């Protein structure tokens, strides 16, 4: 399985208690959604954790996992990033999409000029940002993923329309 089709869904924060429970920082809006998936993978698609039971804990979940019996075993997993295959996600609602589906889309201006392709979607704390590989080579550049900067997303068509930052902010020269 290609790691390109894996979606990050959580990270092991460490042990919880002394009986081998694991605290997982859950990325989905509903933290307990991970417990319904049960089989969490590593980024390369290999086995990560199998959740046997879980309970909510303020934005994270406390889990009992197969093969984890002691605090030391649970703590040894600290930092493990957890993934699921993209195919395991439910279909997006109409007019909705997963951020992972943006990766690889062509980026064009409202006039149709090619600007590049979406390389990744980042969030450094102030909202989602698209990292774009330029069509003509050179270093990647970033674009805030806002309605002003990206007025149209066409997953089926394989593209998104982007307004260059200078066109949103005006030319400061």
C-alpha positions as CSV (number, residue, x, y, z in Angstrom):
1,X,0.0,0.0,0.0
2,X,1.4,3.4,-0.9
3,X,1.9,5.8,1.9
4,X,0.4,8.5,-0.3
5,X,-3.0,7.1,0.4
6,X,-2.6,7.1,4.2
7,X,-4.4,9.8,6.3
8,X,-2.9,10.9,9.6
9,X,-5.6,10.5,12.3
10,X,-3.7,10.6,15.6
11,X,-0.5,10.4,17.6
12,X,0.3,8.4,20.7
13,X,0.8,10.9,23.6
14,X,2.0,8.2,26.0
15,X,0.8,6.0,28.8
16,X,-2.3,6.6,30.9
17,X,-2.2,5.0,34.3
18,X,-0.3,1.9,35.2
19,X,-2.2,-0.8,33.4
20,X,-1.0,-0.3,29.9
21,X,-3.7,2.1,28.6
22,X,-2.6,4.5,25.9
23,X,-3.5,8.2,25.5
24,X,-3.9,9.1,21.8
25,X,-4.2,12.7,20.6
26,X,-7.1,12.3,18.0
27,X,-7.1,14.5,14.9
28,X,-10.7,13.9,13.8
29,X,-13.4,16.4,15.0
30,X,-15.0,13.5,16.9
31,X,-12.1,11.9,18.9
32,X,-13.8,8.5,19.4
33,X,-14.1,8.0,15.7
34,X,-10.7,6.3,15.9
35,X,-12.2,3.6,18.1
36,X,-14.7,2.7,15.4
37,X,-11.8,2.2,12.9
38,X,-10.0,0.0,15.4
39,X,-7.1,-1.0,13.2
40,X,-4.7,2.0,13.0
41,X,-1.6,1.9,10.8
42,X,1.8,3.4,10.6
43,X,2.5,5.7,7.6
44,X,4.0,2.9,5.6
45,X,0.8,0.9,6.0
46,X,2.2,-1.6,8.5
47,X,0.3,-2.4,11.7
48,X,0.2,0.3,14.3
49,X,-2.3,-0.2,17.1
50,X,-5.5,-2.3,17.4
51,X,-8.0,-0.5,19.7
52,X,-9.9,-2.9,21.9
53,X,-11.8,-0.2,23.9
54,X,-11.7,3.6,24.2
55,X,-13.1,6.5,26.2
56,X,-13.1,10.2,25.6
57,X,-10.6,12.4,27.5
58,X,-10.9,16.1,26.5
59,X,-9.8,16.0,22.8
60,X,-7.9,12.8,23.2
61,X,-8.9,9.2,23.8
62,X,-7.7,6.7,26.4
63,X,-7.4,3.2,24.8
64,X,-6.8,-0.3,25.7
65,X,-4.9,-1.8,22.8
66,X,-4.0,-5.4,21.8
67,X,-0.6,-6.5,23.0
68,X,-0.1,-3.5,25.3
69,X,-0.2,-4.7,28.9
70,X,2.1,-2.4,30.9
71,X,2.8,1.3,31.4
72,X,6.3,0.8,30.0
73,X,4.9,-0.8,26.8
74,X,2.4,2.1,26.4
75,X,5.0,4.8,27.1
76,X,7.4,3.2,24.5
77,X,4.8,4.1,21.8
78,X,4.9,7.9,22.7
79,X,5.1,9.9,19.4
80,X,3.9,7.1,17.2
81,X,1.8,8.7,14.4
82,X,-1.3,6.8,13.5
83,X,-2.9,6.5,10.0
84,X,-5.8,5.0,8.2
85,X,-6.0,4.2,4.5
86,X,-7.9,7.0,2.5
87,X,-10.4,4.3,1.3
88,X,-11.5,3.7,5.0
89,X,-13.0,7.2,5.2
90,X,-16.7,7.6,4.5
91,X,-17.6,9.4,1.3
92,X,-17.6,13.2,1.6
93,X,-21.0,14.9,1.6
94,X,-22.0,16.8,-1.5
95,X,-20.0,20.1,-1.8
96,X,-17.5,18.8,0.8
97,X,-14.1,17.1,0.5
98,X,-11.2,15.9,2.6
99,X,-8.1,18.1,2.8
100,X,-6.1,15.0,1.7
101,X,-8.0,15.0,-1.6
102,X,-6.5,18.4,-2.4
103,X,-3.0,17.0,-2.7
104,X,-2.1,16.6,-6.4
105,X,-4.8,18.9,-7.7
106,X,-3.7,21.4,-10.4
107,X,-3.7,25.0,-9.3
108,X,-5.0,27.5,-11.9
109,X,-5.9,31.2,-11.8
110,X,-9.5,32.3,-12.5
111,X,-8.4,32.9,-16.1
112,X,-7.1,29.3,-16.4
113,X,-3.3,30.0,-16.2
114,X,-1.4,27.1,-14.6
115,X,0.2,28.0,-11.3
116,X,1.3,24.5,-10.2
117,X,0.1,21.6,-8.1
118,X,-0.9,21.2,-4.5
119,X,2.0,19.4,-2.8
120,X,0.7,19.3,0.8
121,X,-1.8,20.9,3.2
122,X,-0.2,22.4,6.3
123,X,-1.6,23.9,9.5
124,X,0.9,25.8,11.5
125,X,-1.8,27.1,13.9
126,X,-3.4,29.8,12.0
127,X,-5.5,27.7,9.6
128,X,-4.9,25.5,6.6
129,X,-2.3,26.5,4.1
130,X,-1.7,24.9,0.7
131,X,2.0,24.2,-0.3
132,X,2.1,24.6,-4.0
133,X,4.8,23.3,-6.4
134,X,5.1,25.9,-9.2
135,X,4.3,24.8,-12.7
136,X,7.5,26.3,-14.0
137,X,9.8,24.9,-11.3
138,X,11.5,26.7,-8.5
139,X,10.7,26.6,-4.8
140,X,7.3,25.8,-3.4
141,X,5.1,28.6,-2.2
142,X,2.2,28.8,0.3
143,X,-1.3,30.0,-0.1
144,X,-3.8,30.4,2.7
145,X,-6.7,28.0,2.2
146,X,-9.5,30.6,2.4
147,X,-12.5,31.3,0.3
148,X,-10.9,34.6,-1.0
149,X,-7.7,32.8,-2.0
150,X,-9.3,29.6,-3.3
151,X,-12.8,30.4,-4.5
152,X,-13.3,27.1,-6.3
153,X,-12.3,23.5,-5.6
154,X,-13.2,20.9,-8.3
155,X,-12.1,17.5,-7.0
156,X,-13.7,15.6,-9.9
157,X,-12.0,18.0,-12.4
158,X,-8.7,17.6,-10.6
159,X,-8.1,21.4,-10.1
160,X,-8.6,24.3,-7.8
161,X,-8.8,28.0,-8.7
162,X,-6.4,30.2,-6.8
163,X,-6.2,34.0,-6.6
164,X,-2.6,35.1,-6.2
165,X,-1.9,36.8,-2.9
166,X,-1.0,40.1,-4.6
167,X,-4.4,40.1,-6.2
168,X,-6.1,39.7,-2.8
169,X,-3.9,42.1,-0.8
170,X,-3.1,44.5,-3.6
171,X,0.4,45.4,-4.9
172,X,2.5,46.9,-2.1
173,X,5.1,48.4,-4.3
